[in-house]
Amino acid sequence: MTDLTLTVERTINASQEAVFNAWLDPEMLQKFMMPAPGMSVPRASNDPREGGRFDIVMQAESEIPHAGTYKVIDPHNRIVFTWESPYSAEDSTVTLDFAPTKTGTHVTLTHVRFANEEARDNHQGGWTGILDTLDAALAA
């Protein structure tokens, strides 16, 4: 395992409150936690409080379980959670920072700890797809 890090940034055309809340709403998670075209999220649940857990099942050819524990929930500003999946390293952590802009909300996603560079690069594509899908879901 290494301390490889990735950062993905995107401006979402929605309010800071709406973007923040989407990450804590299981119904919204089912609409945007899809890292690639053709995927779906048949199940998502969470306990949105520091120390609470979330479970997200992504569906491609087979089900891919993802889970984690919320470490920080700073309303409308920051969410930090562990990231547990078949493709993640132990102690993998994701930080989401939200900042208002003239046209919406700037999201900075930082994911720390990957098994290798290939895993980091695959997650970079996945998180980019998720943020793109989030923008579309909030515009709908």
LINRA-V931306 format. One record per run of one state. SS is the DSSP state (~ for helix, > for strand, _ for the rest). FROM is the first residue (numbers start at 0). LEN is the number of residues. Records with the same first field share a line. If there is no record, write none. Layout:
SS=FROM-LEN + FROM-LEN
This chain:
_=0-1 + 12-3 + 22-3 + 32-7 + 46-6 + 59-3 + 74-3 + 82-1 + 85-7 + 100-4 + 114-2 + 139-1
>=1-11 + 39-7 + 52-7 + 62-12 + 77-5 + 83-2 + 92-8 + 104-10
~=15-7 + 25-7 + 116-23
